[in-house]
Each structure stands twice: as C-alpha cells, then as structure tokens.
Amino acid sequence: MKPYSFSVPQDIRFGWGMIDDIESVVKGKGIKKVFIVSGPHLAKAGYVDRCVGSFAKAGINAEAFTETEGNPSTDTVEKCTDRFLKSGADLIVAFGGGSPIDVAKAAALLGRYGGKITDYEGVGKVPGSVVPMIAIPTTAGTGSEVTSFSVITDHSRNYKLTVGSRYLLPETVILDPSLVVSVPKNTAAFCGIDAMIHALEAYISKASSPFSDMMALKALELIGANIRDYVSERTDHDAAEGMLLGSLYAGIAFSHARLGNVHAMSHPVSAYYDVPHGLANAILLPFVVEFNALADQGKYYEIYRRIAVYPVTIDHFSTGMLYDELRILNASLGIPSSLKEAGVKEEMIPAMSEDAMKSGNIAVNPRNTTREDIEYLYRKACG
C-alpha cells in the first residue's frame, strides 16, 4: 500500500434550523462584525436577510456582498475584497453554493495578504492563515465548504484558475438542510450530479487512498439513494439530508484524492461558454467514464451498485452498464445529452483541449490521457 495522509481540521455542525442558532457557533470568539458573501438569488429569496438576522440575534453586526455570479470572475473577487476591507469586519461568512464560497475564500486571502488572486494561482502559494471564515452551503453539490481550493474565472484568458491551500479551509461549517429545500430544480440537478462526480472521480483517481475511498463510497451511497427524490421534490427531508451529507463527504474525498478528466474538461467549457459547472460536468461524465473503462480495476461495479435503480450482482455486471446508467440518470434529471445542446461549438475544441491539459486532474485520471484523447472526448460529447 502506498503512503498516504488525511486531515479534516474543521468544526462541522449539522442540523435543521442550525442557521438560526448562530450564537452557539460564534459565542466567546469576540466577533464584532461579519461580512457575508452570497449571491443575488439568495438575497432576493430572503435567505441573506435570515442570515443577517441570525447574527443580529447574537449581537453581531453584518454586512452583505451579494454580487457573486455562477462562474465567479477575478473582477468580482476584487470588488468583494474591496468591500470587505472597507467593512471593518473580522469574520467572513461564505453563504451560498460553490461560487460564493470560492469568492469568500479568495477575499479572505486577499483581505489578509493583498495583491491579485492571480498572484496565488496554483498550489502552496498562500503564505499563511487567511481571514477567519464560516461556510454555510445552500446547495447540496459543490462540497466547497470542505475543500482547500478556490476556482475563479479569468476572462482575460478565458481560463478557470485554481488556488489551492489548506489555509483556505473555513474554520467552521454549518450544514442546515432547511437551506437546500427550495432551490430550483435545475440547480438541484446540476449540483447533485456535481457532488456525485466528485465522489466518483475521487474514488477512481490514481491518488485515492483508503480514507478517500471510504468518504467517496459513502457519498455515492447517499447521493445515489437520494438524488432522484431530491430533484423531484426538494422538501423531502430525508433526501435533502442525504444530499447535503453526501456532498460534504464527496468534498472531503476529492480534497484528498483530486478529480479527473471530467473536471479538467468542464472548466474550459464553463470559462468559454459560461455553462454552469455542474451541467458541464454532467454532460461530460458518461463519455469520460466510457473512456476510463479500460483502466477499471473493479471499482466501476462498486460505483454502479450504489447509484443504479436496479443494480445487478457482480456476476452479471459489465462496465458498459455503468455509463448506460449514468446516461439514464442524466436524462431523468433533464440534463442534455451533448455539449452542443448547451451551446458549445466544435471550433473551440482545440483551445479548450489546450486548457484542459493544464489541469493537474489529468495526471491522476485512471487512464493516461493525451491532448488527442481530450479532443476526441470533446468531439464525442459535442455529438
């Protein structure tokens, strides 16, 4: 067995209505003002006011930045950081899906050390602790609350840059299922599939370990059992709980094992065409799983039996059954079968392939992958 290590250095709290008991989280920490990073939809729906009100009950002032977009940009990070510095807050609250959490991490970094987010691109360039953060996810999907990465779009390059450091992990995570029961159907589907892919790619990654495998398999079990019910009826309490926890475990899994070709290829799709991250991942998934089948060492069956509606025994299983099941799942959730349906044009495949090959996830994909392979997969996914 190869050497490995793991660490989950966060205070994670789970429970219905947990957001309304912020006082128990911040009590005794001397916090005077918080800066909430969120998005316009959550503000419009009243969730940001609920968050502000919870802090008010604890005697803490709050200021909110609600301008994060689906694929957050470097400009948004700069604007958010400027507002944070002017606010005088001593704690950042990341409140929303992966986009607000990524922006909050970037603002926590720049708010402490200055510069531009591009200065810290890559892994290990963050010099030390950032501004303290609390993460409160409002979608069951990204797992960003427990990952050490911030992914930001640089429009000057049509490129999604990644900053990776353990210092970007929020100190406290609040998982409140009441926050994920009213998201739109498409958001539930895209985020849910994204979480499943986190677990799937972490499980088959060359960098996987017994610890990451344990987290990935539990995530696949929870998501496989609940994603259909959750997308069809968000107010199903059991399904909401299962998806929120599955997303968390998947996030921990890929923090330790990285991802693979699906994520390497989806980032350029989002950067060039502003396709939602989870949607790009979902469309690419069956094609990449089919490509990786050659390198399967028995893990495909373990994935299949956790996500299939009617799984078969291992004696009757073939790898083709997994990607067939994924295509059926996508269709049931209303996800297009090709990138072309999402607005992607084949003329950009060479440029997207070049960017995809820059991703560190290519190196841990279970099957060795060349640029020609990536171009082939993009063309196949375009239909």
C-alpha positions as CSV (number, residue, x, y, z in Angstrom):
1,M,0.0,0.0,0.0
2,K,1.4,3.4,-0.9
3,P,1.8,6.0,1.9
4,Y,-1.0,8.5,2.5
5,S,-2.2,11.0,5.0
6,F,-5.5,12.7,5.8
7,S,-6.8,15.6,7.9
8,V,-10.2,17.2,8.4
9,P,-9.3,20.2,10.6
10,Q,-12.8,21.8,10.7
11,D,-15.7,22.2,13.1
12,I,-18.6,20.7,11.2
13,R,-22.2,21.2,12.5
14,F,-25.3,19.6,11.1
15,G,-28.9,20.1,11.9
16,W,-32.3,21.5,10.8
17,G,-32.5,25.2,11.6
18,M,-28.9,25.4,12.6
19,I,-28.6,28.8,10.8
20,D,-31.0,30.3,13.4
21,D,-28.6,29.3,16.2
22,I,-25.5,31.2,15.0
23,E,-24.9,32.4,18.6
24,S,-23.8,28.9,19.7
25,V,-21.2,28.9,16.9
26,V,-19.7,32.4,17.5
27,K,-20.1,32.7,21.3
28,G,-17.0,33.7,23.1
29,K,-15.0,34.4,19.9
30,G,-15.0,38.2,20.3
31,I,-16.5,38.8,16.8
32,K,-17.9,42.3,16.4
33,K,-18.8,42.4,12.7
34,V,-19.2,39.8,10.0
35,F,-19.0,40.1,6.2
36,I,-21.4,37.8,4.3
37,V,-20.5,36.8,0.8
38,S,-23.6,35.5,-1.1
39,G,-25.5,35.8,-4.4
40,P,-28.4,37.8,-5.8
41,H,-30.8,34.9,-5.9
42,L,-30.4,34.2,-2.2
43,A,-30.7,37.9,-1.4
44,K,-34.0,38.1,-3.4
45,A,-35.4,35.0,-1.7
46,G,-34.8,36.5,1.7
47,Y,-32.1,34.0,2.8
48,V,-29.4,36.6,3.2
49,D,-31.7,38.6,5.5
50,R,-32.3,35.5,7.5
51,C,-28.6,35.0,7.9
52,V,-28.1,38.7,8.8
53,G,-30.9,38.4,11.4
54,S,-29.3,35.4,13.0
55,F,-26.1,37.3,13.6
56,A,-28.2,40.2,14.9
57,K,-29.8,38.0,17.5
58,A,-26.2,37.1,18.6
59,G,-25.4,40.8,19.0
60,I,-23.2,40.9,15.9
61,N,-23.5,43.4,13.0
62,A,-23.4,42.0,9.5
63,E,-22.8,43.5,6.1
64,A,-23.6,41.5,2.9
65,F,-22.0,41.3,-0.5
66,T,-24.5,39.6,-2.9
67,E,-22.9,40.1,-6.3
68,T,-21.4,36.7,-7.0
69,E,-22.2,35.1,-10.3
70,G,-22.4,31.5,-11.4
71,N,-18.8,31.3,-12.6
72,P,-17.2,34.0,-10.4
73,S,-14.6,36.2,-12.0
74,T,-11.4,37.9,-10.9
75,D,-13.3,41.2,-11.1
76,T,-15.9,40.0,-8.7
77,V,-13.2,38.9,-6.3
78,E,-11.5,42.3,-6.4
79,K,-14.9,44.1,-5.8
80,C,-15.7,41.7,-2.9
81,T,-12.3,42.2,-1.3
82,D,-12.5,45.9,-1.5
83,R,-16.0,45.9,0.1
84,F,-14.7,43.5,2.8
85,L,-11.7,45.8,3.7
86,K,-14.0,48.8,3.9
87,S,-16.5,47.0,6.1
88,G,-14.1,46.5,9.0
89,A,-15.4,43.0,9.6
90,D,-13.3,40.4,11.4
91,L,-15.0,37.3,10.1
92,I,-16.1,36.3,6.6
93,V,-19.3,34.2,6.2
94,A,-19.5,32.2,2.9
95,F,-23.2,31.8,2.4
96,G,-24.4,30.0,-0.8
97,G,-23.2,27.5,-3.3
98,G,-19.8,26.9,-4.6
99,S,-19.5,30.3,-6.3
100,P,-20.0,32.5,-3.1
101,I,-17.8,30.1,-1.2
102,D,-15.0,30.4,-3.8
103,V,-15.2,34.2,-3.8
104,A,-15.2,34.2,0.0
105,K,-12.0,32.2,0.1
106,A,-10.4,34.5,-2.4
107,A,-11.5,37.6,-0.4
108,A,-10.2,36.0,2.8
109,L,-6.8,35.5,1.2
110,L,-6.5,38.9,-0.5
111,G,-8.0,40.7,2.6
112,R,-5.1,39.4,4.6
113,Y,-2.2,39.5,2.1
114,G,-3.2,41.9,-0.7
115,G,-2.4,41.6,-4.3
116,K,-4.5,39.9,-7.0
117,I,-5.9,36.4,-6.9
118,T,-3.7,35.5,-10.0
119,D,-0.7,36.1,-7.8
120,Y,-1.6,32.9,-5.8
121,E,-2.6,30.7,-8.7
122,G,-1.5,27.1,-8.2
123,V,-1.0,25.1,-5.1
124,G,1.0,26.1,-2.0
125,K,1.4,29.8,-2.7
126,V,-0.8,31.1,0.2
127,P,1.8,32.2,2.8
128,G,-0.3,31.5,6.0
129,S,-3.6,31.8,7.7
130,V,-6.3,33.9,6.0
131,V,-9.2,35.9,7.4
132,P,-11.3,33.5,9.6
133,M,-14.3,32.0,7.7
134,I,-17.6,30.3,8.4
135,A,-19.1,28.4,5.4
136,I,-22.8,27.8,5.2
137,P,-23.7,25.9,2.0
138,T,-27.1,26.5,0.5
139,T,-26.8,23.8,-2.2
140,A,-26.2,20.1,-2.0
141,G,-23.5,19.8,-4.5
142,T,-20.1,21.6,-4.6
143,G,-18.6,20.5,-1.3
144,S,-16.6,23.7,-1.4
145,E,-17.1,24.1,2.3
146,V,-14.6,21.3,3.0
147,T,-12.2,21.8,0.1
148,S,-8.9,23.7,0.1
149,F,-9.5,25.2,-3.4
150,S,-10.9,28.4,-4.8
151,V,-11.8,28.3,-8.5
152,I,-12.1,31.7,-10.2
153,T,-12.6,32.6,-13.9
154,D,-10.1,34.9,-15.5
155,H,-11.9,36.3,-18.5
156,S,-8.7,37.9,-19.9
157,R,-7.6,34.3,-20.6
158,N,-10.9,32.5,-20.8
159,Y,-9.5,30.3,-18.1
160,K,-10.6,29.0,-14.8
161,L,-7.7,29.4,-12.4
162,T,-7.3,27.4,-9.2
163,V,-5.8,28.5,-5.9
164,G,-5.1,25.6,-3.6
165,S,-4.0,25.7,0.1
166,R,-5.1,24.2,3.4
167,Y,-5.3,27.7,4.7
168,L,-8.4,28.3,2.6
169,L,-10.4,25.8,4.6
170,P,-13.2,27.5,6.5
171,E,-12.8,27.1,10.3
172,T,-16.5,26.2,10.8
173,V,-19.1,24.6,8.5
174,I,-22.8,24.8,9.2
175,L,-24.9,22.2,7.4
176,D,-28.6,23.2,7.6
177,P,-30.9,21.1,5.4
178,S,-33.6,23.8,5.6
179,L,-31.4,25.9,3.3
180,V,-31.5,23.4,0.4
181,V,-35.2,22.5,0.3
182,S,-36.2,25.4,-2.0
183,V,-33.5,25.5,-4.7
184,P,-34.8,25.4,-8.3
185,K,-35.0,22.0,-10.0
186,N,-32.1,22.7,-12.4
187,T,-29.8,23.8,-9.5
188,A,-30.7,20.7,-7.5
189,A,-29.9,18.5,-10.5
190,F,-26.7,20.2,-11.6
191,C,-25.3,20.5,-8.1
192,G,-26.4,17.0,-7.2
193,I,-24.7,15.4,-10.2
194,D,-21.6,17.5,-9.5
195,A,-21.4,16.1,-6.0
196,M,-21.7,12.6,-7.4
197,I,-18.9,13.2,-9.9
198,H,-16.7,14.5,-7.0
199,A,-17.1,11.2,-5.3
200,L,-16.8,9.1,-8.5
201,E,-13.7,10.8,-9.7
202,A,-12.0,10.8,-6.3
203,Y,-12.8,7.0,-6.0
204,I,-11.1,6.0,-9.3
205,S,-8.3,8.6,-9.0
206,K,-4.7,7.4,-9.1
207,A,-4.2,9.5,-5.9
208,S,-7.0,7.7,-4.0
209,S,-6.4,6.2,-0.6
210,P,-8.3,4.0,1.9
211,F,-9.5,7.2,3.6
212,S,-10.7,9.0,0.4
213,D,-12.3,5.7,-0.8
214,M,-14.3,5.5,2.4
215,M,-15.6,9.0,2.0
216,A,-16.3,8.6,-1.7
217,L,-18.2,5.4,-1.3
218,K,-20.4,6.8,1.5
219,A,-21.0,9.9,-0.7
220,L,-22.0,7.7,-3.7
221,E,-24.3,5.7,-1.4
222,L,-26.1,8.8,-0.1
223,I,-26.3,10.6,-3.4
224,G,-27.3,7.5,-5.4
225,A,-30.1,6.8,-2.9
226,N,-31.4,10.3,-2.8
227,I,-30.7,12.4,-5.9
228,R,-33.8,11.3,-7.8
229,D,-36.2,12.0,-4.9
230,Y,-34.4,15.3,-4.1
231,V,-34.6,16.7,-7.6
232,S,-38.3,15.7,-7.9
233,E,-39.2,17.0,-4.5
234,R,-36.8,19.2,-2.6
235,T,-39.0,19.3,0.5
236,D,-38.3,15.5,1.0
237,H,-36.5,15.9,4.3
238,D,-34.7,12.6,4.1
239,A,-33.5,13.3,0.6
240,A,-32.3,16.8,1.5
241,E,-30.3,15.5,4.4
242,G,-28.8,12.7,2.4
243,M,-27.7,15.0,-0.4
244,L,-26.2,17.6,1.9
245,L,-24.2,15.0,3.7
246,G,-23.3,13.2,0.5
247,S,-21.9,16.5,-0.9
248,L,-19.9,17.0,2.2
249,Y,-18.3,13.5,2.1
250,A,-17.6,13.9,-1.6
251,G,-15.9,17.2,-1.0
252,I,-13.6,15.6,1.7
253,A,-12.9,12.7,-0.7
254,F,-11.7,14.8,-3.6
255,S,-9.8,17.2,-1.3
256,H,-7.6,14.2,-0.6
257,A,-7.6,12.3,-3.9
258,R,-8.2,15.1,-6.5
259,L,-10.5,14.5,-9.5
260,G,-10.1,13.5,-13.1
261,N,-10.8,14.2,-16.8
262,V,-14.4,15.3,-16.2
263,H,-13.4,18.3,-14.2
264,A,-10.3,19.0,-16.3
265,M,-12.6,19.2,-19.3
266,S,-15.5,21.0,-17.7
267,H,-13.6,24.0,-16.5
268,P,-12.8,25.3,-20.1
269,V,-16.4,24.7,-21.1
270,S,-17.6,27.0,-18.3
271,A,-14.8,29.5,-19.0
272,Y,-15.5,29.8,-22.7
273,Y,-19.3,29.4,-22.7
274,D,-20.4,30.3,-19.2
275,V,-22.1,26.8,-18.9
276,P,-22.9,26.1,-15.3
277,H,-20.2,23.9,-13.8
278,G,-22.4,21.1,-12.7
279,L,-24.1,20.9,-16.1
280,A,-20.8,20.8,-18.0
281,N,-19.7,18.0,-15.6
282,A,-22.9,16.0,-16.0
283,I,-22.8,16.1,-19.8
284,L,-19.1,15.0,-20.0
285,L,-19.5,12.3,-17.3
286,P,-20.7,9.3,-19.4
287,F,-18.1,9.9,-22.2
288,V,-15.2,10.1,-19.7
289,V,-16.5,7.0,-17.8
290,E,-16.7,5.1,-21.1
291,F,-13.1,6.2,-21.9
292,N,-11.8,5.2,-18.5
293,A,-13.3,1.8,-18.6
294,L,-10.1,0.3,-20.0
295,A,-8.4,1.2,-16.7
296,D,-11.1,-0.1,-14.4
297,Q,-9.9,-2.5,-11.6
298,G,-13.2,-3.4,-10.1
299,K,-14.3,0.0,-8.9
300,Y,-16.9,0.5,-11.6
301,Y,-19.1,-2.1,-10.1
302,E,-18.9,-0.5,-6.6
303,I,-20.0,2.8,-8.1
304,Y,-22.8,1.1,-10.1
305,R,-24.3,-0.7,-7.2
306,R,-24.6,2.5,-5.2
307,I,-26.2,4.6,-7.9
308,A,-28.3,2.2,-10.0
309,V,-32.0,2.0,-9.5
310,Y,-32.0,-1.8,-10.0
311,P,-28.4,-3.0,-9.5
312,V,-27.3,-6.5,-10.6
313,T,-24.9,-8.8,-8.9
314,I,-21.2,-8.6,-9.9
315,D,-21.5,-11.8,-11.9
316,H,-23.9,-10.0,-14.3
317,F,-22.1,-6.7,-14.4
318,S,-20.1,-5.2,-17.3
319,T,-18.5,-1.7,-17.3
320,G,-20.9,-0.6,-20.1
321,M,-23.7,-0.9,-17.6
322,L,-22.3,2.0,-15.5
323,Y,-22.2,4.5,-18.3
324,D,-25.6,3.4,-19.6
325,E,-26.9,4.0,-16.0
326,L,-25.3,7.5,-16.0
327,R,-26.9,8.4,-19.3
328,I,-30.3,7.3,-18.0
329,L,-29.8,9.3,-14.8
330,N,-28.9,12.4,-16.7
331,A,-31.9,12.1,-18.9
332,S,-34.2,11.6,-15.9
333,L,-32.8,14.8,-14.3
334,G,-33.4,16.8,-17.5
335,I,-29.7,17.1,-18.4
336,P,-28.8,17.4,-22.1
337,S,-27.0,14.6,-23.8
338,S,-24.4,16.7,-25.6
339,L,-22.3,19.8,-25.2
340,K,-23.8,21.1,-28.4
341,E,-27.2,21.4,-26.7
342,A,-25.5,23.6,-24.1
343,G,-24.2,26.0,-26.7
344,V,-20.7,24.6,-27.1
345,K,-19.2,24.9,-30.7
346,E,-16.7,22.4,-32.1
347,E,-14.5,25.3,-33.3
348,M,-13.3,25.9,-29.7
349,I,-12.3,22.4,-29.1
350,P,-8.5,22.9,-29.8
351,A,-8.4,25.9,-27.4
352,M,-10.4,24.1,-24.7
353,S,-8.3,21.0,-25.1
354,E,-5.1,23.0,-24.5
355,D,-6.6,24.5,-21.3
356,A,-7.9,21.1,-20.1
357,M,-4.4,19.7,-20.4
358,K,-3.1,22.3,-17.9
359,S,-5.2,20.8,-15.2
360,G,-3.5,18.7,-12.5
361,N,-6.5,16.4,-12.6
362,I,-5.3,14.9,-15.9
363,A,-2.4,13.4,-14.1
364,V,-4.5,11.4,-11.6
365,N,-7.1,10.3,-14.1
366,P,-7.1,6.5,-14.0
367,R,-6.4,6.2,-17.7
368,N,-3.4,8.0,-19.2
369,T,-4.7,10.8,-21.3
370,T,-3.2,12.8,-24.2
371,R,-4.3,16.0,-25.8
372,E,-5.6,14.0,-28.7
373,D,-7.7,12.0,-26.3
374,I,-9.2,15.2,-24.8
375,E,-10.0,16.5,-28.3
376,Y,-11.7,13.1,-29.2
377,L,-13.8,13.2,-26.0
378,Y,-14.9,16.8,-26.6
379,R,-15.9,16.0,-30.1
380,K,-17.8,12.9,-29.0
381,A,-19.5,14.9,-26.3
382,C,-20.5,17.6,-28.9
383,G,-22.4,14.9,-30.7
